Amino acid sequence: MSYEDMIYEVRDGIATITLNRPKVMNALSPNLESEMHRAFDEADADRAARVIILTGAGAGFCSGYDQGPRDDGKKKGDPTGKSIAEFIEGWQRNDSQIADKWVHMWKLGKPIIAAVNGWAMGGGFWYQLAADITIASDKAVFAQPEVRHISNTSFLFTALCGWKSANRWGLTGDHFDAEEAYRIGMVNEVVPHDQLMDRARALAARIALVPEPAVRLNKAIAMQGLQASGVYSALLTEGALGALAHSSHTEYREQLYETMRTDGVKAYLQMRDGPFQPEPMGPRSEKGMRERAAKK
């Protein structure tokens, strides 16, 4: 199976899926997301693969869903030219599928290790949440900045880290670093950046030593048990409320979209995120900006 926007390889029993749109920090286009899920299925069906590693090329793990304009020049979710009913319908159809994406990952017989090599934003943040295990580089940065243009967080964050942490970071879209991610229980471990893939492969190799039925069934105990405990029902609620959030178009968001139409994505992001800077952690924090300035 060939891929356009990602790299797929199997070596020593480990299937490595590398998101490969580095110029946009591996932003999720419809094609990339589709390819990623096809690769999950390919790895799951391949008897030569025992474990899956998901990572990104370049400086980003995944910067989230692509914020750039479509071929018609509009941003995804732009209500221009749509009736209210059509606008809500589009988001309802989109957001009702969210639980299916995580359940697809959980139904695989092979565990997914997310090796977060850099920026993990929005949809990228969600995918590393849904992975079975997450190892973060000490350069990793996490956030859900999309809430700043009226979007939803994910209940997976609450389920994994508790509602206090989920509210702190989900209600602001603020950036937080790998150490904070480890402190709140979102990642399994933090490693030096240049050791990330070696550590992920070493852990994958240890899992591959365990007999296949034990890995497959014990993953099922964890992930099916999680769903049975109510997480799946909560994700269905998330889909409904997420559609409501996405379709809650305001004058402020219209200004954001107009800025994108006239001045491009960079101006759009500056208008959205500028008031929140400096961020509390990461490269756009006061400390991060001082460190970058010192290197120049």
KOLDO-38118 format. One record per residue: z negated, x, y negated of N, C-alpha, C in turn. Coordinates in steps of 0.1 Angstrom, whole numbers, padded with zeros to 4 digits, always signed. Example, Ala and Ser with C-alpha at 12.3 -4.5 7.8 and 13.67 -1.06 7.14 Angstrom:
# residues 2
-0078+0132+0057-0078+0123+0045-0078+0132+0033 -0071+0128+0022-0071+0137+0011-0079+0129+0000 
END
This chain:
# residues 296
+0000+0009+0012+0000+0000+0000+0000+0009-0012 +0009+0006-0022+0010+0014-0034+0003+0007-0045 -0002+0016-0055-0009+0011-0066-0004+0017-0079 -0004+0009-0090+0001+0014-0103-0010+0019-0112 -0021+0012-0112-0032+0015-0121-0045+0021-0115 -0044+0025-0103-0055+0031-0096-0051+0041-0085 -0060+0049-0081-0057+0059-0071-0066+0055-0059 -0059+0055-0047-0066+0051-0035-0064+0063-0025 -0075+0068-0019-0074+0078-0009-0086+0077+0001 -0083+0081+0013-0093+0081+0024-0094+0095+0029 -0106+0100+0029-0108+0113+0034-0122+0114+0040 -0123+0120+0053-0136+0121+0059-0144+0108+0060 -0137+0098+0063-0144+0085+0065-0147+0078+0052 -0143+0083+0041-0147+0077+0028-0135+0073+0020 -0134+0060+0017-0123+0055+0008-0127+0056-0006 -0120+0063-0014-0123+0065-0028-0113+0057-0037 -0118+0048-0045-0110+0040-0054-0112+0044-0068 -0102+0050-0074-0104+0055-0088-0096+0047-0098 -0102+0040-0106-0095+0033-0117-0088+0043-0126 -0075+0040-0128-0067+0051-0134-0059+0046-0147 -0067+0041-0157-0061+0039-0170-0070+0047-0180 -0070+0060-0179-0079+0068-0187-0077+0067-0202 -0065+0064-0207-0063+0063-0221-0070+0051-0227 -0074+0041-0219-0081+0030-0225-0095+0029-0217 -0099+0040-0212-0112+0041-0205-0112+0031-0193 -0101+0030-0187-0100+0021-0175-0103+0007-0177 -0099+0002-0189-0101-0012-0192-0094-0021-0182 -0100-0032-0178-0095-0041-0168-0083-0049-0173 -0071-0046-0169-0060-0055-0171-0059-0064-0159 -0052-0075-0160-0051-0084-0148-0046-0076-0136 -0036-0067-0138-0031-0059-0127-0041-0050-0121 -0049-0043-0129-0059-0033-0124-0070-0041-0116 -0074-0052-0121-0085-0059-0114-0079-0064-0100 -0067-0069-0100-0060-0074-0088-0059-0062-0078 -0055-0051-0083-0053-0039-0074-0066-0035-0068 -0077-0035-0076-0090-0031-0072-0094-0039-0060 -0093-0052-0061-0097-0061-0050-0088-0060-0038 -0075-0057-0040-0066-0054-0029-0070-0041-0022 -0075-0031-0030-0079-0019-0024-0092-0021-0016 -0101-0029-0021-0113-0033-0013-0109-0038+0001 -0100-0047+0001-0095-0053+0014-0089-0042+0023 -0081-0033+0016-0074-0023+0024-0084-0014+0031 -0094-0010+0023-0105-0001+0028-0113-0008+0039 -0116-0021+0037-0124-0028+0047-0116-0030+0060 -0103-0030+0060-0095-0032+0072-0092-0018+0079 -0094-0008+0072-0091+0006+0076-0102+0012+0085 -0100+0013+0098-0110+0019+0107-0113+0033+0104 -0105+0040+0096-0108+0054+0093-0117+0055+0081 -0119+0044+0074-0129+0043+0063-0142+0037+0067 -0153+0043+0063-0166+0037+0067-0174+0033+0054 -0171+0039+0043-0178+0037+0031-0168+0037+0019 -0170+0030+0008-0161+0029-0003-0168+0035-0015 -0162+0044-0022-0167+0048-0035-0157+0043-0046 -0163+0037-0056-0156+0032-0068-0159+0040-0080 -0150+0046-0087-0152+0054-0099-0140+0053-0108 -0141+0060-0119-0131+0059-0129-0125+0073-0133 -0113+0073-0137-0107+0086-0142-0110+0088-0157 -0112+0101-0161-0114+0104-0174-0128+0101-0179 -0130+0097-0191-0143+0096-0197-0150+0083-0195 -0143+0074-0188-0149+0061-0186-0149+0057-0172 -0160+0050-0168-0160+0043-0155-0151+0031-0156 -0154+0022-0166-0146+0011-0170-0151+0005-0183 -0143+0004-0193-0147-0001-0206-0147-0016-0207 -0145-0023-0196-0145-0038-0196-0131-0044-0196 -0131-0057-0198-0118-0063-0198-0110-0059-0211 -0097-0057-0209-0089-0051-0219-0089-0060-0232 -0093-0054-0243-0094-0061-0256-0081-0061-0264 -0071-0054-0259-0059-0053-0266-0051-0067-0266 -0042-0068-0276-0034-0080-0276-0024-0081-0264 -0021-0093-0260-0011-0096-0250+0003-0093-0255 +0013-0096-0247+0027-0094-0251+0031-0103-0263 +0024-0114-0264+0027-0123-0275+0019-0120-0288 +0012-0108-0287+0005-0104-0299-0009-0110-0301 -0013-0119-0292-0026-0126-0293-0036-0119-0284 -0049-0120-0287-0059-0116-0279-0062-0126-0268 -0066-0122-0256-0070-0132-0246-0081-0141-0251 -0079-0154-0249-0089-0163-0255-0086-0168-0269 -0075-0163-0275-0072-0168-0288-0068-0183-0288 -0075-0191-0295-0072-0206-0294-0060-0210-0302 -0053-0201-0310-0042-0205-0318-0031-0212-0310 -0027-0224-0315-0017-0232-0308-0021-0240-0296 -0034-0240-0294-0039-0248-0282-0048-0259-0287 -0048-0270-0279-0057-0281-0282-0071-0277-0278 -0081-0284-0282-0095-0280-0278-0096-0281-0263 -0090-0292-0257-0090-0294-0242-0084-0282-0235 -0072-0278-0240-0065-0267-0234-0073-0254-0234 -0079-0252-0246-0087-0240-0248-0099-0239-0238 -0106-0250-0237-0118-0251-0228-0113-0250-0214 -0102-0256-0210-0097-0256-0197-0094-0241-0193 -0088-0234-0201-0084-0220-0198-0097-0212-0195 -0107-0213-0203-0119-0206-0200-0127-0211-0188 -0126-0224-0186-0133-0229-0174-0126-0224-0161 -0113-0224-0161-0106-0218-0149-0109-0203-0147 -0110-0196-0158-0112-0182-0158-0127-0179-0153 -0136-0186-0159-0150-0182-0156-0155-0188-0143 -0149-0198-0138-0153-0204-0126-0150-0195-0114 -0142-0185-0116-0139-0175-0105-0148-0163-0105 -0157-0162-0114-0165-0150-0115-0173-0148-0103 -0180-0158-0097-0188-0156-0085-0179-0151-0074 -0167-0156-0073-0158-0152-0062-0156-0137-0062 -0155-0130-0073-0153-0116-0074-0164-0108-0068 -0177-0112-0071-0188-0105-0066-0190-0108-0051 -0188-0121-0047-0189-0124-0033-0179-0117-0025 -0167-0115-0030-0157-0107-0023-0162-0093-0020 -0169-0087-0029-0174-0074-0027-0185-0074-0017 -0194-0084-0017-0205-0085-0008-0201-0089+0006 -0190-0096+0007-0185-0099+0021-0178-0088+0028 -0175-0077+0021-0169-0066+0028-0179-0060+0038 -0173-0055+0050-0182-0050+0060-0186-0035+0056 -0181-0030+0046-0183-0016+0042-0190-0016+0028 -0200-0008+0027-0207-0007+0014-0199+0000+0003 -0201-0005-0009-0194+0001-0021-0205+0009-0029 -0202+0022-0031-0210+0030-0040-0203+0031-0053 -0209+0026-0064-0203+0028-0077-0207+0042-0082 -0198+0051-0085-0201+0064-0091-0197+0063-0106 -0207+0060-0114-0204+0057-0128-0204+0070-0136 -0192+0074-0140-0189+0087-0146-0189+0087-0161 -0190+0076-0167-0190+0075-0182-0193+0061-0187 -0185+0056-0196-0187+0043-0202-0185+0032-0192 -0195+0023-0191-0195+0012-0182-0198+0000-0191 -0188-0007-0196-0190-0018-0206-0185-0031-0200 -0190-0042-0205-0185-0055-0202-0182-0057-0187 -0170-0060-0183-0166-0062-0169-0169-0049-0161 -0168-0037-0166-0172-0025-0159-0187-0025-0156 -0195-0029-0166-0209-0031-0164-0212-0040-0152 -0205-0051-0152-0207-0061-0141-0203-0056-0127 -0192-0048-0127-0187-0043-0114-0197-0033-0108 -0203-0025-0116-0213-0016-0111-0226-0023-0107 -0229-0034-0114-0240-0043-0109-0238-0048-0095 -0225-0053-0093-0222-0059-0080-0220-0050-0069 -0219-0037-0071-0218-0027-0061-0231-0026-0053 -0230-0022-0040-0241-0021-0032-0251-0010-0036 -0246+0001-0041-0254+0012-0046-0247+0017-0058 -0255+0022-0068-0249+0028-0080-0256+0041-0083 -0247+0051-0084-0252+0065-0088-0245+0067-0102 -0253+0072-0112-0248+0074-0125-0249+0088-0129 -0238+0092-0136-0238+0105-0142-0248+0105-0154 -0253+0116-0158-0262+0117-0169-0255+0114-0182 -0241+0113-0182-0233+0110-0193-0230+0095-0194 -0234+0087-0184-0231+0073-0183-0237+0065-0195 -0230+0056-0200-0235+0047-0210-0232+0032-0206 -0241+0024-0207-0240+0010-0203-0242+0000-0214 -0234-0011-0214-0236-0021-0225-0227-0033-0221 -0231-0044-0228-0223-0057-0228-0220-0061-0242 -0212-0052-0249-0209-0055-0263-0201-0068-0266 -0196-0074-0255-0188-0086-0257-0196-0098-0262 -0210-0097-0260-0218-0108-0265-0217-0109-0280 -0213-0098-0286-0212-0098-0301-0199-0105-0306 -0190-0108-0297-0179-0117-0302-0179-0131-0294 -0191-0134-0290-0194-0147-0283-0188-0147-0269 -0196-0141-0260-0193-0141-0246-0206-0141-0238 -0205-0140-0225-0217-0142-0217-0221-0129-0210 -0234-0128-0207-0239-0117-0199-0238-0122-0184 -0243-0115-0175-0243-0120-0161-0257-0121-0155 -0259-0132-0147-0272-0134-0141-0275-0122-0131 -0264-0115-0126-0267-0104-0118-0276-0094-0124 -0275-0092-0137-0284-0083-0145-0299-0088-0144 -0301-0101-0146-0314-0106-0144-0319-0105-0130 -0311-0108-0120-0315-0107-0106-0319-0093-0103 -0312-0084-0108-0315-0070-0104-0326-0063-0112 -0327-0066-0125-0336-0059-0134-0347-0067-0140 -0347-0080-0138-0357-0089-0143-0353-0094-0157 -0359-0105-0161-0354-0112-0173-0358-0105-0186 -0369-0097-0186-0373-0090-0198-0362-0080-0201 -0358-0071-0192-0348-0061-0194-0335-0068-0197 -0331-0078-0189-0318-0085-0191-0317-0091-0205 -0328-0096-0210-0328-0102-0224-0327-0091-0234 -0334-0080-0232-0334-0069-0242-0320-0064-0244 -0313-0062-0234-0300-0056-0235-0288-0066-0236 -0290-0078-0229-0280-0088-0229-0279-0096-0241 -0290-0097-0249-0290-0105-0261-0285-0097-0273 -0283-0084-0272-0279-0076-0283-0265-0069-0281 -0262-0067-0268-0250-0059-0265-0252-0044-0267 -0265-0040-0270-0268-0026-0273-0264-0017-0262 -0261-0004-0265-0259+0006-0255-0272+0011-0250 -0272+0015-0237-0283+0022-0232-0278+0032-0222 -0286+0043-0220-0282+0054-0213-0286+0054-0198 -0282+0064-0190-0284+0064-0176-0299+0064-0173 -0307+0071-0180-0321+0072-0178-0328+0058-0179 -0324+0051-0189-0329+0037-0191-0324+0028-0180 -0311+0030-0175-0306+0022-0164-0315+0025-0152 -0319+0037-0150-0327+0041-0138-0341+0035-0140 -0346+0035-0152-0360+0030-0154-0361+0016-0151 -0351+0008-0155-0352-0007-0153-0346-0011-0139 -0343-0001-0131-0339-0004-0117-0324-0008-0115 -0316-0005-0125-0302-0009-0124-0293+0001-0116 -0297+0013-0116-0290+0024-0108-0300+0030-0098 -0294+0035-0087-0303+0042-0077-0308+0056-0081 -0299+0063-0088-0303+0076-0092-0293+0081-0103 -0298+0091-0111-0290+0098-0121-0289+0112-0118 -0276+0117-0119-0274+0131-0115-0266+0138-0126 -0266+0151-0126-0258+0159-0136-0243+0155-0134 -0236+0154-0146-0223+0149-0146-0214+0156-0136 -0215+0169-0135-0206+0177-0126-0209+0176-0112 -0220+0169-0109-0224+0167-0095-0222+0153-0090 -0217+0144-0099-0217+0130-0095-0209+0127-0082 -0196+0132-0082-0188+0128-0070-0193+0135-0057 -0199+0147-0059-0204+0154-0047-0216+0146-0042 -0224+0141-0051-0236+0133-0046-0232+0120-0040 -0222+0113-0046-0217+0101-0041-0211+0103-0027 -0204+0113-0025-0197+0116-0012-0208+0120-0002 -0218+0127-0006-0229+0131+0003-0236+0119+0008 -0239+0109-0001-0246+0097+0003-0236+0089+0012 -0224+0088+0009-0214+0081+0017-0213+0087+0031 -0214+0100+0032-0213+0107+0045-0225+0104+0053 -0237+0102+0047-0249+0099+0054-0248+0085+0060 -0243+0076+0052-0241+0062+0056-0231+0061+0068 -0220+0070+0067-0210+0070+0077-0216+0075+0090 -0227+0082+0091-0233+0087+0103-0239+0075+0111 -0243+0064+0104-0249+0053+0110-0239+0045+0118 -0241+0040+0130-0232+0032+0137-0226+0020+0128 -0213+0018+0129-0206+0008+0121-0213-0005+0121 -0216-0011+0133-0222-0024+0134-0235-0025+0126 -0243-0014+0126-0256-0015+0119-0253-0015+0104 -0244-0007+0099-0241-0007+0085-0236-0021+0081 -0226-0026+0088-0220-0039+0085-0230-0050+0085 -0238-0051+0095-0248-0062+0096-0259-0061+0087 -0264-0049+0084-0275-0047+0075-0271-0049+0061 -0258-0046+0057-0253-0050+0044-0253-0065+0043 -0248-0072+0054-0248-0086+0054-0262-0092+0052 -0272-0086+0058-0285-0092+0057-0289-0091+0042 -0287-0080+0036-0290-0079+0021-0282-0088+0013 -0269-0088+0014-0261-0095+0005-0260-0110+0008 -0260-0114+0020-0260-0128+0023-0274-0134+0020 -0284-0126+0023-0298-0130+0020-0299-0133+0005 -0293-0124-0003-0294-0125-0018-0287-0138-0022 -0276-0141-0016-0269-0154-0020-0277-0166-0016 -0283-0165-0003-0291-0176+0002-0303-0179-0007 -0308-0168-0013-0321-0170-0021-0318-0177-0034 -0306-0179-0037-0303-0187-0050-0294-0180-0060 -0291-0167-0057-0283-0160-0067-0269-0166-0068 -0263-0170-0057-0250-0176-0057-0250-0189-0066 -0260-0197-0064-0261-0209-0072-0262-0206-0087 -0270-0195-0090-0271-0191-0104-0258-0186-0109 -0250-0179-0101-0237-0174-0105-0227-0186-0108 -0228-0197-0101-0220-0208-0104-0224-0214-0117 -0237-0214-0120-0242-0219-0133-0237-0209-0144 -0237-0196-0141-0232-0187-0151-0217-0190-0154 -0209-0193-0144-0195-0196-0146-0194-0208-0156 -0202-0218-0154-0201-0230-0163-0205-0227-0177 -0217-0220-0178-0222-0216-0192-0213-0205-0198 -0208-0196-0190-0199-0186-0196-0187-0192-0202 -0181-0202-0195-0169-0209-0201-0173-0216-0214 -0185-0222-0215-0190-0228-0227-0191-0217-0238 -0197-0206-0235-0198-0195-0245-0185-0190-0250 -0176-0188-0240-0162-0183-0244-0155-0193-0253 -0157-0205-0251-0149-0215-0258-0156-0220-0271 -0168-0214-0274-0175-0217-0286-0169-0209-0298 -0157-0212-0302-0150-0205-0312-0156-0208-0326 -0159-0198-0334-0165-0200-0347-0156-0193-0358 -0160-0196-0370-0153-0190-0381-0154-0174-0381 -0165-0169-0376-0167-0155-0375-0158-0149-0365 -0157-0156-0353-0148-0150-0343-0133-0152-0347 -0130-0162-0355-0116-0163-0360-0113-0152-0369 -0123-0147-0377-0121-0136-0386-0119-0123-0377 -0126-0122-0366-0124-0111-0357-0110-0110-0352 -0105-0122-0347-0092-0123-0341-0081-0120-0352 -0083-0125-0364-0074-0123-0374-0073-0108-0378 -0084-0101-0377-0085-0087-0380-0077-0080-0369 -0078-0084-0356-0070-0078-0346-0055-0080-0348 -0052-0092-0352-0038-0096-0353-0031-0087-0364 -0039-0085-0375-0033-0078-0386-0035-0063-0386 -0047-0059-0381-0050-0044-0382-0052-0037-0369 -0052-0045-0358-0053-0038-0345-0067-0038-0339 -0067-0033-0327-0080-0033-0319-0091-0024-0325 -0087-0013-0331-0097-0004-0336-0105-0011-0348 -0097-0018-0356-0104-0025-0368-0112-0036-0362 -0107-0043-0352-0115-0054-0346-0128-0049-0341 -0128-0038-0333-0140-0033-0328-0150-0028-0338 -0144-0022-0349-0153-0018-0360-0160-0029-0367 -0152-0040-0369-0158-0052-0375-0169-0058-0366 -0166-0058-0353-0176-0064-0343-0188-0055-0341 -0186-0042-0339-0197-0033-0335-0203-0025-0347 -0196-0024-0358-0201-0016-0369-0215-0020-0374 -0218-0033-0375-0231-0036-0380-0243-0032-0371 -0239-0029-0358-0250-0026-0348-0252-0011-0347 -0244-0003-0355-0246+0011-0354-0255+0017-0364 -0263+0027-0361-0263+0034-0349-0269+0027-0337 -0263+0029-0325-0269+0023-0313-0282+0029-0309 -0290+0022-0301-0303+0028-0298-0302+0040-0288 -0291+0041-0280-0290+0052-0271-0275+0055-0270 -0272+0067-0264-0258+0070-0261-0252+0078-0272 -0239+0080-0271-0231+0089-0281-0231+0083-0295 -0233+0070-0296-0232+0063-0309-0246+0061-0315 -0256+0067-0309-0270+0066-0314-0271+0077-0325 -0282+0077-0332-0284+0088-0342-0284+0101-0335 -0291+0102-0324-0292+0115-0317-0278+0119-0312 -0271+0109-0306-0257+0113-0301-0248+0117-0312 -0249+0111-0324-0240+0115-0335-0243+0128-0340 -0256+0132-0340-0261+0145-0345-0256+0156-0335 -0257+0153-0322-0252+0162-0312-0237+0165-0313 -0229+0154-0315-0215+0155-0317-0211+0163-0329 -0219+0161-0340-0216+0168-0352-0219+0183-0351 -0229+0186-0343-0233+0200-0341-0223+0208-0333 -0215+0201-0325-0205+0207-0316-0192+0210-0324 -0191+0204-0336-0178+0205-0343-0179+0218-0352 
END
